[in-house]
Amino acid sequence: MQAVIVGADRIEGIRGEILRVADQFGIKGIDHWTGRKAAESRRQLSCRTGLVVFVCDRANHMLMRNVRKQAEEMGIPVVFARHSATDVRERLDDLSGARVRRAS
């Protein structure tokens, strides 16, 4: 599976946070959509996508609606965060904690 980061320009910190929990989610690769081009609002999530990290302050609402709708239809977890690795870490920890509780 792969993770998709949507809406950030610099993703090194966010990529690091995803890699930190990659084993828990079965993530093998990371894709990145900047959200800067209008055509990205119509992009389709891959069937290999297992996690979406949406950076809210760097993308438009149309892109957010499209990604959220696709993820809901495919049953993919979405993490919404501000543009900071710390915020992404907290959201991913919350999500991984919820997955552990559900599995028990």
MIDO-946259 format. One record per residue: residue number from 1; residue in one letter; chain; x, y, z of N, C-alpha, C, O, CB in turn. Coordinates in steps of 0.05 Angstrom, whole numbers, plus 32768, in hexadecimal, padded with zeros to 4 digits. Glycine has a CB too. Layout:
% residues N
{node NUM; 'A'; 'A'; {X; Y; Z}; {X; Y; Z}; {X; Y; Z}; {X; Y; Z}; {X; Y; Z}}
...
% end
This chain:
% residues 104
{node 1; 'M'; 'A'; {8011; 7FE8; 8000}; {8000; 8000; 8000}; {8012; 8019; 8000}; {802A; 8018; 8005}; {7FED; 8000; 8018}}
{node 2; 'Q'; 'A'; {8005; 802F; 7FFA}; {8013; 8048; 7FFA}; {8003; 805D; 8009}; {7FEB; 805B; 800C}; {8019; 8052; 7FDD}}
{node 3; 'A'; 'A'; {8011; 8071; 8012}; {8005; 8089; 801E}; {8006; 809F; 800A}; {8018; 80A0; 7FF9}; {8013; 8091; 8039}}
{node 4; 'V'; 'A'; {7FF2; 80B1; 800C}; {7FF2; 80C9; 7FFA}; {7FF2; 80E1; 800C}; {7FE0; 80E4; 801D}; {7FD9; 80C8; 7FE7}}
{node 5; 'I'; 'A'; {8005; 80F3; 8008}; {8005; 810D; 8015}; {7FF9; 8121; 8002}; {8003; 8123; 7FEB}; {8023; 8115; 801E}}
{node 6; 'V'; 'A'; {7FE5; 812F; 800B}; {7FD7; 8142; 7FF9}; {7FDA; 815E; 8005}; {7FD3; 8163; 801C}; {7FB9; 813B; 7FF5}}
{node 7; 'G'; 'A'; {7FE5; 8171; 7FF5}; {7FE4; 818D; 7FFC}; {7FFC; 8199; 800B}; {7FF8; 81AD; 8018}; {7FCD; 8191; 800D}}
{node 8; 'A'; 'A'; {8013; 818E; 8009}; {802A; 819A; 8016}; {8040; 819E; 8001}; {8042; 818F; 7FED}; {8034; 8188; 802D}}
{node 9; 'D'; 'A'; {8051; 81B2; 8005}; {8067; 81B7; 7FF3}; {8080; 81A7; 7FFD}; {808D; 819A; 7FED}; {806D; 81D5; 7FF1}}
{node 10; 'R'; 'A'; {8086; 81AA; 8016}; {809D; 819C; 8022}; {8093; 8185; 8033}; {8085; 8189; 8047}; {80AF; 81B0; 8033}}
{node 11; 'I'; 'A'; {809A; 816D; 802C}; {808E; 8156; 8039}; {80A1; 8145; 8049}; {809A; 812F; 8052}; {8080; 8145; 8024}}
{node 12; 'E'; 'A'; {80BA; 814E; 804C}; {80CE; 813E; 805A}; {80C4; 8136; 8076}; {80C6; 811E; 807D}; {80E8; 814D; 805C}}
{node 13; 'G'; 'A'; {80BB; 8149; 8086}; {80B2; 8143; 80A1}; {8099; 8131; 80A1}; {8097; 811F; 80B2}; {80AC; 815C; 80B0}}
{node 14; 'I'; 'A'; {8087; 8136; 808F}; {806E; 8127; 808E}; {8075; 810A; 8084}; {8069; 80F7; 808E}; {805A; 8134; 807B}}
{node 15; 'R'; 'A'; {8086; 8108; 8071}; {808F; 80EE; 8067}; {809B; 80DE; 807E}; {8096; 80C6; 8080}; {80A3; 80F1; 804F}}
{node 16; 'G'; 'A'; {80AC; 80EB; 808E}; {80B8; 80DD; 80A5}; {80A4; 80D3; 80B8}; {80A7; 80BD; 80C3}; {80CB; 80F0; 80B3}}
{node 17; 'E'; 'A'; {808F; 80E2; 80BD}; {807A; 80D9; 80D0}; {806A; 80C1; 80C5}; {8063; 80AF; 80D4}; {8067; 80F0; 80D6}}
{node 18; 'I'; 'A'; {8066; 80C1; 80AB}; {8058; 80AB; 809E}; {8069; 8092; 80A0}; {8060; 807C; 80A6}; {8050; 80B1; 8081}}
{node 19; 'L'; 'A'; {8083; 8095; 809A}; {8095; 807E; 809B}; {8098; 8073; 80B7}; {809C; 805B; 80BA}; {80B1; 8087; 8091}}
{node 20; 'R'; 'A'; {8094; 8084; 80CB}; {8095; 807B; 80E7}; {807F; 8067; 80ED}; {8083; 8055; 80FD}; {8093; 8093; 80FA}}
{node 21; 'V'; 'A'; {8068; 806A; 80E1}; {8051; 8058; 80E6}; {804B; 8046; 80CE}; {8036; 8039; 80CD}; {8038; 8068; 80EE}}
{node 22; 'A'; 'A'; {805D; 8045; 80BB}; {8058; 8037; 80A2}; {8052; 8019; 80A7}; {8040; 800E; 8099}; {8070; 8039; 808F}}
{node 23; 'D'; 'A'; {8060; 800D; 80B9}; {805B; 7FF0; 80BE}; {803F; 7FEB; 80C8}; {8033; 7FD7; 80C1}; {8070; 7FE5; 80D1}}
{node 24; 'Q'; 'A'; {8035; 7FFD; 80D9}; {801A; 7FF9; 80E5}; {8004; 7FFA; 80CF}; {7FF0; 7FED; 80D1}; {8015; 800E; 80FA}}
{node 25; 'F'; 'A'; {8009; 800A; 80BB}; {7FF5; 800E; 80A6}; {7FFB; 7FFF; 808C}; {7FEC; 7FFF; 8079}; {7FF3; 802B; 809F}}
{node 26; 'G'; 'A'; {8012; 7FF1; 808B}; {801A; 7FE2; 8074}; {8022; 7FF4; 805D}; {801F; 7FEC; 8045}; {8003; 7FD1; 806B}}
{node 27; 'I'; 'A'; {802D; 800B; 8063}; {8035; 801E; 804E}; {8051; 8017; 8044}; {8064; 8014; 8053}; {8035; 803B; 805A}}
{node 28; 'K'; 'A'; {8054; 8015; 802A}; {806D; 800F; 801D}; {8078; 8027; 800D}; {8090; 8029; 8008}; {806A; 7FF8; 800A}}
{node 29; 'G'; 'A'; {8066; 803A; 8004}; {806F; 8050; 7FF4}; {805E; 8069; 7FFB}; {8049; 8067; 8007}; {806D; 804A; 7FD7}}
{node 30; 'I'; 'A'; {8068; 8080; 7FF3}; {805A; 8099; 7FF8}; {8058; 80A9; 7FDE}; {806D; 80AD; 7FD1}; {8069; 80AA; 800F}}
{node 31; 'D'; 'A'; {8040; 80B2; 7FD8}; {803B; 80C3; 7FC0}; {8035; 80DF; 7FCB}; {802D; 80E2; 7FE2}; {8024; 80B8; 7FAF}}
{node 32; 'H'; 'A'; {8039; 80F3; 7FBA}; {8034; 810F; 7FC2}; {8026; 811E; 7FAD}; {802E; 811F; 7F96}; {804F; 811C; 7FC9}}
{node 33; 'W'; 'A'; {8010; 812B; 7FB5}; {8001; 813D; 7FA3}; {8004; 8159; 7FB0}; {7FFC; 815D; 7FC7}; {7FE3; 8135; 7FA0}}
{node 34; 'T'; 'A'; {800E; 816C; 7FA2}; {8012; 8187; 7FAD}; {7FF7; 8196; 7FB0}; {7FF4; 81A6; 7FC3}; {8025; 8197; 7F9C}}
{node 35; 'G'; 'A'; {7FE4; 8191; 7F9E}; {7FCB; 819F; 7F9F}; {7FCD; 81BA; 7F92}; {7FBA; 81CA; 7F94}; {7FC2; 81A2; 7FBC}}
{node 36; 'R'; 'A'; {7FE2; 81C1; 7F86}; {7FE6; 81DB; 7F7A}; {7FD9; 81DE; 7F5E}; {7FD2; 81F4; 7F56}; {8004; 81E1; 7F77}}
{node 37; 'K'; 'A'; {7FD5; 81C8; 7F50}; {7FCA; 81C9; 7F36}; {7FAC; 81C2; 7F37}; {7FA4; 81B1; 7F46}; {7FD9; 81B6; 7F22}}
{node 38; 'A'; 'A'; {7F9C; 81CF; 7F26}; {7F7F; 81CB; 7F26}; {7F79; 81AE; 7F1F}; {7F65; 81A3; 7F29}; {7F72; 81DE; 7F12}}
{node 39; 'A'; 'A'; {7F88; 81A2; 7F0D}; {7F83; 8186; 7F05}; {7F86; 8172; 7F1C}; {7F7A; 815D; 7F1B}; {7F96; 817E; 7EEF}}
{node 40; 'E'; 'A'; {7F95; 8179; 7F31}; {7F98; 8167; 7F47}; {7F7D; 8164; 7F57}; {7F7A; 8150; 7F66}; {7FAD; 8171; 7F5A}}
{node 41; 'S'; 'A'; {7F6B; 8176; 7F54}; {7F51; 8174; 7F61}; {7F41; 815D; 7F56}; {7F2E; 8154; 7F62}; {7F41; 818E; 7F5E}}
{node 42; 'R'; 'A'; {7F49; 8153; 7F3E}; {7F3A; 813D; 7F32}; {7F4A; 8122; 7F32}; {7F41; 810F; 7F26}; {7F33; 8144; 7F16}}
{node 43; 'R'; 'A'; {7F61; 8122; 7F3F}; {7F71; 810A; 7F40}; {7F63; 80F4; 7F4F}; {7F53; 80F9; 7F61}; {7F8D; 810F; 7F4C}}
{node 44; 'Q'; 'A'; {7F69; 80DB; 7F47}; {7F5D; 80C4; 7F54}; {7F71; 80B6; 7F66}; {7F88; 80B3; 7F5F}; {7F52; 80B0; 7F3F}}
{node 45; 'L'; 'A'; {7F68; 80AE; 7F7D}; {7F79; 809E; 7F8F}; {7F7E; 8083; 7F83}; {7F6C; 8077; 7F77}; {7F6C; 809C; 7FAC}}
{node 46; 'S'; 'A'; {7F95; 8079; 7F86}; {7F9C; 805F; 7F7C}; {7F8F; 8049; 7F8E}; {7F8A; 804E; 7FA5}; {7FBB; 805B; 7F7C}}
{node 47; 'C'; 'A'; {7F8A; 8032; 7F82}; {7F7F; 801C; 7F92}; {7F94; 8012; 7FA6}; {7F8D; 8002; 7FB8}; {7F76; 8005; 7F7F}}
{node 48; 'R'; 'A'; {7FAD; 8019; 7FA3}; {7FC2; 8012; 7FB6}; {7FC4; 8024; 7FCE}; {7FD3; 801F; 7FE0}; {7FDD; 8011; 7FA7}}
{node 49; 'T'; 'A'; {7FB4; 803A; 7FCE}; {7FB6; 804D; 7FE3}; {7FAA; 8042; 7FFD}; {7F94; 8036; 7FFD}; {7FA7; 8067; 7FDC}}
{node 50; 'G'; 'A'; {7FB9; 8044; 8013}; {7FB0; 803A; 802D}; {7FAD; 8050; 8042}; {7FA2; 804B; 8057}; {7FC3; 8025; 8036}}
{node 51; 'L'; 'A'; {7FB7; 8068; 803C}; {7FB6; 807E; 804F}; {7FB9; 8098; 8040}; {7FC9; 809A; 802D}; {7FCC; 807B; 8065}}
{node 52; 'V'; 'A'; {7FA9; 80AC; 8048}; {7FAB; 80C7; 803C}; {7FB1; 80DA; 8053}; {7FA3; 80DB; 8067}; {7F91; 80CF; 802D}}
{node 53; 'V'; 'A'; {7FC6; 80EA; 804F}; {7FCC; 8100; 8062}; {7FC6; 811A; 8053}; {7FD5; 8121; 8040}; {7FEA; 80FF; 806C}}
{node 54; 'F'; 'A'; {7FB2; 8128; 805C}; {7FA9; 8141; 804E}; {7FB3; 8159; 805E}; {7FAA; 815D; 8075}; {7F8A; 8142; 804A}}
{node 55; 'V'; 'A'; {7FC4; 816A; 8053}; {7FCE; 8181; 8060}; {7FBB; 8198; 8059}; {7FBC; 81A3; 8043}; {7FEC; 8188; 8058}}
{node 56; 'C'; 'A'; {7FAB; 81A0; 806C}; {7F94; 81B2; 8067}; {7F9B; 81CE; 805E}; {7F8D; 81DA; 804E}; {7F83; 81B3; 807F}}
{node 57; 'D'; 'A'; {7FB0; 81D9; 8069}; {7FB5; 81F5; 8063}; {7FC4; 81F9; 8048}; {7FCB; 8210; 8042}; {7FC5; 8201; 8079}}
{node 58; 'R'; 'A'; {7FC9; 81E4; 8039}; {7FD7; 81E6; 8020}; {7FC7; 81DC; 8008}; {7FD3; 81D9; 7FF2}; {7FF1; 81D7; 8022}}
{node 59; 'A'; 'A'; {7FAD; 81D7; 800B}; {7F9E; 81CC; 7FF5}; {7F82; 81D9; 7FF5}; {7F79; 81E3; 8009}; {7F9C; 81AD; 7FF6}}
{node 60; 'N'; 'A'; {7F75; 81D8; 7FDE}; {7F5A; 81E5; 7FDC}; {7F44; 81D2; 7FE4}; {7F48; 81B9; 7FE7}; {7F56; 81EE; 7FBF}}
{node 61; 'H'; 'A'; {7F2C; 81DD; 7FE7}; {7F15; 81CD; 7FF1}; {7F0C; 81B9; 7FDD}; {7F03; 81A3; 7FE4}; {7EFF; 81E0; 7FF8}}
{node 62; 'M'; 'A'; {7F0D; 81BF; 7FC3}; {7F05; 81AC; 7FAF}; {7F16; 8193; 7FAF}; {7F0B; 817D; 7FAD}; {7F06; 81B9; 7F93}}
{node 63; 'L'; 'A'; {7F30; 8196; 7FB2}; {7F42; 8180; 7FB4}; {7F3B; 816F; 7FCE}; {7F3B; 8157; 7FCD}; {7F5F; 8189; 7FB5}}
{node 64; 'M'; 'A'; {7F36; 817D; 7FE4}; {7F30; 8170; 7FFD}; {7F16; 815F; 7FFA}; {7F16; 8148; 8002}; {7F2D; 8184; 8013}}
{node 65; 'R'; 'A'; {7F02; 816B; 7FEE}; {7EE9; 815C; 7FEA}; {7EED; 8143; 7FD9}; {7EE3; 812D; 7FDF}; {7ED3; 816E; 7FDD}}
{node 66; 'N'; 'A'; {7EFC; 8146; 7FC3}; {7F01; 8130; 7FB1}; {7F10; 8119; 7FBF}; {7F08; 8102; 7FBD}; {7F10; 813A; 7F98}}
{node 67; 'V'; 'A'; {7F25; 8120; 7FCD}; {7F36; 810C; 7FDA}; {7F26; 80FF; 7FF0}; {7F26; 80E6; 7FF3}; {7F4F; 8119; 7FE5}}
{node 68; 'R'; 'A'; {7F18; 810E; 8000}; {7F08; 8103; 8017}; {7EF2; 80F0; 800D}; {7EEE; 80DB; 8018}; {7EFC; 8119; 8027}}
{node 69; 'K'; 'A'; {7EE4; 80F8; 7FF7}; {7ECF; 80E7; 7FEC}; {7EDA; 80CD; 7FE2}; {7ECF; 80B7; 7FE8}; {7EC1; 80F6; 7FD6}}
{node 70; 'Q'; 'A'; {7EF0; 80CE; 7FD3}; {7EFC; 80B6; 7FC9}; {7F06; 80A3; 7FE0}; {7F01; 808B; 7FDF}; {7F14; 80BC; 7FB7}}
{node 71; 'A'; 'A'; {7F12; 80AF; 7FF4}; {7F1C; 80A0; 800A}; {7F06; 8092; 8019}; {7F08; 807B; 8021}; {7F2D; 80B1; 801D}}
{node 72; 'E'; 'A'; {7EF0; 80A0; 801D}; {7ED9; 8095; 802B}; {7ECD; 807D; 801B}; {7EC7; 8068; 8027}; {7EC3; 80AA; 802F}}
{node 73; 'E'; 'A'; {7ECB; 8081; 8001}; {7EC0; 806B; 7FF0}; {7ED2; 8053; 7FF0}; {7EC9; 803C; 7FEE}; {7EBC; 8075; 7FD4}}
{node 74; 'M'; 'A'; {7EED; 8057; 7FF2}; {7F00; 8041; 7FF2}; {7F07; 8036; 800D}; {7F15; 8023; 8010}; {7F19; 804A; 7FE3}}
{node 75; 'G'; 'A'; {7EFD; 8043; 8022}; {7F02; 803B; 803D}; {7F1F; 8041; 8046}; {7F2A; 8032; 8056}; {7EFD; 801E; 8040}}
{node 76; 'I'; 'A'; {7F2A; 8056; 803C}; {7F46; 805E; 8042}; {7F46; 8073; 8059}; {7F37; 8086; 8057}; {7F55; 8069; 8029}}
{node 77; 'P'; 'A'; {7F56; 806F; 806E}; {7F57; 8083; 8083}; {7F64; 809D; 8078}; {7F78; 809C; 8069}; {7F67; 8079; 809B}}
{node 78; 'V'; 'A'; {7F59; 80B4; 8081}; {7F64; 80CE; 8079}; {7F6C; 80DD; 8093}; {7F5C; 80DE; 80A6}; {7F4F; 80DE; 8069}}
{node 79; 'V'; 'A'; {7F83; 80E9; 8092}; {7F8D; 80F9; 80A9}; {7F8E; 8116; 809F}; {7F9B; 811C; 808B}; {7FA9; 80EF; 80B3}}
{node 80; 'F'; 'A'; {7F7F; 8127; 80AC}; {7F80; 8144; 80A6}; {7F92; 8152; 80BA}; {7F8E; 814E; 80D2}; {7F63; 8150; 80A6}}
{node 81; 'A'; 'A'; {7FA5; 8162; 80B0}; {7FB7; 816F; 80C2}; {7FC0; 818A; 80B7}; {7FBD; 818F; 809F}; {7FD0; 815D; 80C7}}
{node 82; 'R'; 'A'; {7FCA; 819B; 80C9}; {7FD6; 81B4; 80C0}; {7FF2; 81AD; 80B6}; {7FFA; 8196; 80B7}; {7FD7; 81C9; 80D7}}
{node 83; 'H'; 'A'; {7FFF; 81C0; 80AB}; {8019; 81BC; 809F}; {802F; 81BA; 80B5}; {803F; 81CD; 80B7}; {8020; 81D2; 808B}}
{node 84; 'S'; 'A'; {802F; 81A4; 80C3}; {8045; 81A0; 80D6}; {8048; 8182; 80DB}; {8034; 8174; 80DD}; {8040; 81AF; 80F1}}
{node 85; 'A'; 'A'; {8060; 8179; 80DD}; {8065; 815D; 80E2}; {805B; 8155; 80FE}; {8052; 813E; 8102}; {8083; 8157; 80E0}}
{node 86; 'T'; 'A'; {805B; 8167; 8111}; {8051; 8161; 812C}; {8033; 815C; 812B}; {802A; 8149; 8138}; {8057; 8179; 813F}}
{node 87; 'D'; 'A'; {8024; 816C; 811C}; {8008; 8167; 811A}; {8002; 814D; 810C}; {7FF0; 813E; 8114}; {7FFA; 817F; 810B}}
{node 88; 'V'; 'A'; {8011; 8147; 80F7}; {800E; 812D; 80E9}; {8014; 8116; 80FC}; {8005; 8102; 80FB}; {8020; 812C; 80D0}}
{node 89; 'R'; 'A'; {8029; 8119; 810C}; {8030; 8104; 811F}; {8018; 80FE; 8132}; {8011; 80E7; 8137}; {8049; 810C; 812F}}
{node 90; 'E'; 'A'; {800D; 8114; 813D}; {7FF6; 8110; 8150}; {7FDF; 8102; 8142}; {7FD3; 80F0; 814E}; {7FEE; 812B; 815B}}
{node 91; 'R'; 'A'; {7FD8; 810B; 812A}; {7FC1; 80FF; 811B}; {7FC6; 80E2; 8115}; {7FB4; 80D1; 8117}; {7FBC; 810F; 8102}}
{node 92; 'L'; 'A'; {7FDF; 80DB; 810C}; {7FE5; 80BF; 8106}; {7FE5; 80AE; 811F}; {7FDC; 8097; 811E}; {8001; 80BD; 80F8}}
{node 93; 'D'; 'A'; {7FEF; 80B9; 8135}; {7FEE; 80AA; 814E}; {7FD1; 80A5; 8157}; {7FCB; 808F; 8160}; {7FFD; 80B9; 8164}}
{node 94; 'D'; 'A'; {7FC0; 80B9; 8154}; {7FA3; 80B5; 815A}; {7F97; 809F; 8148}; {7F89; 808E; 8152}; {7F94; 80CF; 8156}}
{node 95; 'L'; 'A'; {7F9E; 80A0; 812F}; {7F93; 808C; 811C}; {7F9E; 8070; 8122}; {7F8E; 805D; 8121}; {7F9A; 8094; 80FF}}
{node 96; 'S'; 'A'; {7FB7; 806E; 8127}; {7FC3; 8053; 812D}; {7FB8; 8049; 8147}; {7FB4; 8030; 814A}; {7FE1; 8054; 812D}}
{node 97; 'G'; 'A'; {7FB3; 805A; 815A}; {7FA7; 8052; 8174}; {7F8B; 8047; 8170}; {7F83; 8034; 817D}; {7FA7; 8068; 8188}}
{node 98; 'A'; 'A'; {7F7C; 8054; 815E}; {7F60; 804C; 8159}; {7F61; 8031; 814A}; {7F4F; 8020; 814F}; {7F52; 8061; 8147}}
{node 99; 'R'; 'A'; {7F74; 802C; 8139}; {7F76; 8012; 812B}; {7F7D; 7FFC; 813F}; {7F72; 7FE6; 813D}; {7F8C; 8013; 8115}}
{node 100; 'V'; 'A'; {7F8E; 8002; 8152}; {7F95; 7FED; 8166}; {7F7D; 7FE7; 8177}; {7F77; 7FCF; 817D}; {7FAC; 7FF7; 8178}}
{node 101; 'R'; 'A'; {7F6E; 7FFB; 8180}; {7F56; 7FF6; 8190}; {7F41; 7FE6; 8181}; {7F34; 7FD5; 818C}; {7F4A; 8011; 8199}}
{node 102; 'R'; 'A'; {7F3E; 7FEB; 8167}; {7F2A; 7FDD; 8157}; {7F32; 7FC0; 8153}; {7F21; 7FAE; 8153}; {7F27; 7FEB; 813B}}
{node 103; 'A'; 'A'; {7F4C; 7FBB; 8151}; {7F55; 7FA0; 814C}; {7F53; 7F8E; 8165}; {7F51; 7F76; 8163}; {7F72; 7FA0; 8143}}
{node 104; 'S'; 'A'; {7F52; 7F9B; 817D}; {7F51; 7F8C; 8196}; {7F35; 7F81; 819C}; {7F31; 7F74; 81B0}; {7F59; 7F9D; 81AD}}
% end
